Amino acid sequence: MKMSNLFMPTIRELPSDAEVTSHILMLRAAMIRQVTSGSYCYLPLGYRVLRKVEQVIREEMDKSGALELHMPALLSSDLFRESGRWDVFGASMFKLKDRNDRDMCLGPTHEELFTDLVRSWIHSYKNLPITLYQIQTKFRDEPRPRYGVIRSKEFIMKDAYSFDVDEEGLDISYNKMYKAYCAAFDRLGLKYMIVDADSGAMGGSGSQEYMVLSPIGEDDIVYCDKCRYAANVEKATFKTPVVPEQVEEQTMEKIYTPGFHTIAQISEFLKVEANQVVKTLIYLADGKPVAAMLRGDRDLNELKFQNFLGCADLIMADPYTVRDVTHSEVGYAGPVGLEVPIYADTELRGMQNMVVGANETDYHLRGVNLVRDYNVTEFVEIRKAISGDACPVCGEPMQLTKGVEVGHIFKLGRKYTEALNCTYTTADGKEDTPIMGCYGIGVTRVVAAIIEQSYDDDGIIWPKIVAPYHAVIVGLGKPESEEMRISEDIYTRLVDAGVEALYDDRNERAGVKFKDADLIGIPVRLTVGRKAKDGIVELKYRNSKDVRELPIEEAIKEIKAYVKQD
C-alpha cells in the first residue's frame, strides 16, 4: 500500500478526551475514531490490526475443534424470557420494539441462542460433544464508557459454547479452551495472568479470567509468587486466620463520640488502631435488612456477600432503613442489641475487646466481646483481599496488582440447557440434559491491551503478528527522483515476495515520515536516502534504537526472512 493512497488521518496533539495510552495512541495513529460515547469506527490501519487479532483467535479455536458460525445481533426477547434473564441484565441491555411491537434487544451475549440452536438439532448422545463459536459485535449500555475500546457500548467478542454429556466431558472441553486461549494470547505477545473469577450474571461454577497486567486495569488481582495462585479480588480466598490468643475481657462501656462516625475519626479519638474498630454495615438483601461486620481497616466484598446470601439484589441500606434498624443515624451501627441477621467476617472470629457502634447517635461501645455481648448468625469470608493476605494454598503473603480482562471461561453447568429444555437421548435410551461451557474473548479489548503493554514515547510498537503492515519503505527524495525510483522498486519486490509493505511515497519532510512510521508502529523501517544511489539503505526495527546501513539486496533479504520467521 502506498501512503499517498492510504486514509490515515494521524493526529499530532494529545486528544483531550482520551485518558489512557491505548486510547490516545489509537486516536493519534488513525486506528479508530469515536462516533458517539462508547462507540467507535475502525479506520483502515486499525481494522487491519483487528482482523489479524481475530485471525489468531480463529486459528487457535479451529485447532481446538470448535466450529465457527455467525449469530444475529438483533435478538427477540422470547429466549431471554425463557431463560429468565430478560430482566437480569437490567439497564445494560439495549432494548427496543420492532414495528409489530415485539420486544427485541441488541445482543449482549448469546448463551440462549446457541442453546436454542443445539436443542433443535441434537437428539442423541452421539451428537455430543460439540463446541460452537462466533466472532461478532456485542452491545451493552455501559453507564460509564471509558478508556476507548477497553470499555465501550459496542465491541467485538469471540464467544464459544460447549455442550457435553457429563462433567467429565465438560472438563475436557474446558481444558481445550484453556489451552487455546493460552496459545492465542502467547502468539499475540501478551503478558497475562490466569485468575480464579466469579461467574456473575452468566452463572455456572468454574470460572477463570485471562488478565493482561496493566496499571489502568479495572480489575484488582491478588496473586502468590510462590505457588502461582491468582484470583480476582471478588473471588479471592485466604488462608483461615489464626484465632488470636485469648486475653482478659474488658468491661463493655459506652463512650460519647460526638460527630465521630468514620473509622479514622473513631480510631484517632479513642487512640486505638483501626483493626480494633469493627464496622457494622446495614444492607438490604432482596429488600430484607441484614448486617455485615468486619474490621475497620477492611472493605466489604459485596459480591462475595451477595453470593453467600443467594439474593438477587444486594444494596446498602438507605439512611431511613438504617435509622429504623439501629435507632441511630448512619455511622453508629453496632451488633449489640441488633435485631437483624448478623454476618461477621471470619477475621473477627475470636477477636476481643472491640470498639463498635452503640446503635445510638454520637455513641460507641468499647470492650465488646462475642457471646457475652452479642451473637453472630454466621461467620463468612466477606472481606476484600489486599496485599499481604495469606495465600489459601501455601500461606505465603499475596500481592495485589491490576489487570485488564481479555478472556473469560466458565463452566456453566445446566443452567441454560435446563431452562430452555435442551435434551438428548442417552445410550440406554433415557432423556438427559447437556452440560455447557462458555468461553469469551474481548477482541477489541485485546487490541488495546497489546498497545498498553507495547509502546514508547514515539508511538505504538506492534508485534509482527498483528501489525497493520510488516515493513514501511520511507523514500527520502523528491518525486521522480532516483531515491523514489529505488524505493518503488524495493516496495514492489517486497510485495511480490509476500511481505505486507507500506510505501511512504508522500511529498513530505523526512521528519514527518519518520514520526508517522513510529506512531503507527510498523515493525521494520527501511529508509531510502542519498546513499541509495550507491546501493546502501538504512534498516531499523521499531523495538530498537539501532539504525544499520546495509546493501539493498541484503536489506530485502533480511526483511523477507524476518517476515517468514515465527
Secondary structure, DSSP 4 states (H G I P E B T S, - for coil): -BGGGS-----SSPPTT--SHHHHHHHHTTSEEEEETTEEEEPHHHHHHHHHHHHHHHHHHHHTT-EE----SEEEHHHHHHHT-TTTSGGGSEEEE-TT--EEEE-S--HHHHHHHHHTT--BGGG--EEEEEEEEEE---SS-BTGGGB-SEEEEEEEEEEESSHHHHHHHHHHHHHHHHHHHHHTT--EEEEE---GGG--S-EEEEEEE-TT-SEEEEE-TTT--EEETTT---PPPPPPPP-PPPPPEEEE-TT--SHHHHHHHHT--GGGBEEEEEEEETTEEEEEEEETT--B-HHHHHHHHT-S-EEEPPHHHHHHHHSS-TT---STT--S-EEEEGGGTT--SEEEE-SSTTEEEEEE-BTTTB--SEEE--BPP-TTPBPTTT-PBPEEEEEEEEEEEEEEETHHHHHTT--EE-TTS-EE--EEEEEEEEHHHHHHHHHHHSEETTEE---TTT-S-SEEEEE-S-TTSHHHHHHHHHHHHHHHTT--EEEE--S--HHHHHHHHHHHT-SEEEEE-GGGGGTEEEEEETT---EEEEEHHHHHHHHHHHHH--
